[in-house]
Amino acid sequence: MLGDGWTFTGRFRRPPTDPVNALLSFGYGLLRTQVTAAVHIAGLDPYIGFLHETTRGQPAMVLDLMEEFRALVADNVVLTVLKQREIQRQDFTESLGAFRLTDSASKTFLGAFDRKLSSEFKHPIFNYKCTYRRAIELQARLLARHLQEGVVYEPLVIR
């Protein structure tokens, strides 16, 4: 799935111990920023969640809502930049076992991430085209509506 020359043996976050984990960490960080903004727009408390504990000051609600979009957005961007060879092995630096993107590769990844957020798909609940950026906000609003009015929450599932 990753393309030629890339290996992935498992998820290692702190620090990312290989280039793929470095990309995943960067992608999840960018996604977390988008979801945090959506949670605030929807008027939700980012620290009170369902799936994640409220430990160490982590925004549990944000982490909960991120789960719907990890594969759809962040993982997809990582796979795309590796398979299309937009990012190469030489785009990483390694220090004390931790891998990090170079500045130019970070810009490349940011561009790919923004393209993904701006890409359109047919929303399965509302039955109209929207971007992934808009879908994140819609899901936050649907979750707020569920909490306030008891309306059934439907997660975003794209086939």
C-alpha positions as CSV (number, residue, x, y, z in Angstrom):
1,M,0.0,0.0,0.0
2,L,2.8,2.4,0.8
3,G,4.7,2.1,-2.5
4,D,8.3,1.0,-3.2
5,G,10.9,1.4,-0.5
6,W,8.6,2.2,2.4
7,T,8.1,0.0,5.4
8,F,5.7,0.3,8.3
9,T,5.8,-2.2,11.2
10,G,3.5,-0.4,13.6
11,R,2.5,2.9,15.1
12,F,5.1,4.8,17.2
13,R,4.2,8.3,18.2
14,R,6.6,9.8,20.7
15,P,8.9,10.0,18.9
16,P,8.1,8.8,15.4
17,T,10.7,6.1,14.8
18,D,10.4,6.0,11.0
19,P,9.3,8.3,8.1
20,V,5.8,6.8,7.8
21,N,5.1,7.4,11.6
22,A,6.5,10.9,11.1
23,L,3.9,11.5,8.3
24,L,1.1,10.0,10.4
25,S,1.9,12.2,13.4
26,F,2.0,15.3,11.2
27,G,-1.2,14.4,9.5
28,Y,-3.0,13.6,12.8
29,G,-1.7,16.9,14.2
30,L,-3.2,18.8,11.2
31,L,-6.4,16.9,11.5
32,R,-6.6,17.7,15.2
33,T,-6.4,21.4,14.4
34,Q,-9.3,21.2,11.9
35,V,-11.5,19.1,14.3
36,T,-10.7,21.5,17.2
37,A,-12.0,24.4,15.2
38,A,-15.2,22.5,14.2
39,V,-15.8,21.5,17.8
40,H,-15.6,25.2,18.9
41,I,-17.9,26.3,16.0
42,A,-20.5,23.7,17.1
43,G,-20.3,25.0,20.7
44,L,-19.0,21.8,22.2
45,D,-16.6,21.5,25.1
46,P,-13.5,20.0,23.5
47,Y,-12.4,18.3,26.8
48,I,-15.5,16.3,27.5
49,G,-15.7,13.2,25.3
50,F,-17.0,9.7,25.0
51,L,-14.2,7.4,23.8
52,H,-11.1,9.1,25.1
53,E,-10.4,9.9,28.7
54,T,-9.9,13.5,29.9
55,T,-6.4,12.9,31.1
56,R,-3.3,15.1,30.8
57,G,-5.3,18.0,29.4
58,Q,-6.1,16.2,26.2
59,P,-9.3,17.4,24.4
60,A,-11.3,14.1,24.5
61,M,-14.2,15.4,22.3
62,V,-11.7,16.4,19.6
63,L,-10.0,13.1,19.8
64,D,-13.3,11.3,19.6
65,L,-14.5,13.1,16.5
66,M,-11.1,12.7,14.9
67,E,-11.6,9.0,14.8
68,E,-14.1,9.3,11.9
69,F,-11.6,11.3,9.8
70,R,-8.3,9.5,10.5
71,A,-8.6,7.1,7.6
72,L,-10.6,9.3,5.4
73,V,-8.2,12.3,5.6
74,A,-4.9,11.9,7.3
75,D,-4.1,8.2,6.4
76,N,-5.3,8.8,2.9
77,V,-2.9,11.8,2.5
78,V,0.0,9.8,3.8
79,L,-0.7,7.0,1.4
80,T,-1.1,9.4,-1.5
81,V,2.1,11.4,-1.0
82,L,4.1,8.1,-0.7
83,K,2.5,6.3,-3.6
84,Q,2.8,9.3,-5.9
85,R,6.3,9.9,-4.7
86,E,5.6,13.5,-3.7
87,I,7.7,12.8,-0.6
88,Q,10.9,10.7,-0.8
89,R,13.2,9.2,1.8
90,Q,15.6,12.1,1.6
91,D,12.8,14.4,2.7
92,F,13.4,13.2,6.3
93,T,16.0,14.0,8.9
94,E,16.7,11.6,11.8
95,S,18.1,12.6,15.2
96,L,18.4,10.4,18.2
97,G,16.0,7.8,16.6
98,A,13.3,10.4,15.8
99,F,12.3,11.2,12.2
100,R,11.2,14.6,11.1
101,L,10.2,16.1,7.7
102,T,12.3,18.8,6.1
103,D,10.8,22.2,5.7
104,S,10.2,21.7,1.9
105,A,8.6,18.3,2.5
106,S,6.4,19.8,5.2
107,K,5.1,22.3,2.6
108,T,4.5,19.5,0.2
109,F,2.6,17.5,2.8
110,L,0.6,20.7,3.8
111,G,-0.4,21.2,0.1
112,A,-1.5,17.5,-0.2
113,F,-3.5,17.8,3.1
114,D,-5.2,21.0,1.9
115,R,-6.1,19.4,-1.4
116,K,-7.7,16.5,0.5
117,L,-9.7,18.8,2.8
118,S,-10.8,20.8,-0.3
119,S,-11.8,17.7,-2.3
120,E,-15.5,17.0,-2.7
121,F,-17.6,14.0,-2.1
122,K,-21.4,13.3,-1.8
123,H,-22.3,13.4,1.9
124,P,-24.2,10.3,2.7
125,I,-26.5,11.9,5.2
126,F,-27.3,15.2,3.5
127,N,-27.1,13.8,0.0
128,Y,-25.2,16.8,-1.5
129,K,-21.6,17.5,-2.4
130,C,-19.3,18.9,0.3
131,T,-15.6,19.1,1.1
132,Y,-14.0,17.1,3.8
133,R,-13.3,20.5,5.6
134,R,-17.1,21.1,5.6
135,A,-17.8,17.5,6.6
136,I,-15.7,17.9,9.7
137,E,-17.8,20.9,10.8
138,L,-21.1,19.1,9.8
139,Q,-20.2,16.1,12.0
140,A,-19.4,18.4,14.9
141,R,-22.8,20.1,14.5
142,L,-24.5,16.7,14.2
143,L,-22.9,15.6,17.4
144,A,-23.9,18.9,19.2
145,R,-27.5,18.3,17.9
146,H,-27.4,14.8,19.3
147,L,-26.2,16.0,22.7
148,Q,-28.7,18.9,22.8
149,E,-31.8,17.4,21.2
150,G,-31.2,13.6,21.4
151,V,-31.2,13.2,17.6
152,V,-29.5,10.0,16.6
153,Y,-25.9,10.7,15.7
154,E,-24.8,9.1,12.4
155,P,-21.0,8.9,11.8
156,L,-19.6,9.7,8.4
157,V,-19.2,6.5,6.5
158,I,-18.0,6.7,2.9
159,R,-17.9,3.5,0.8
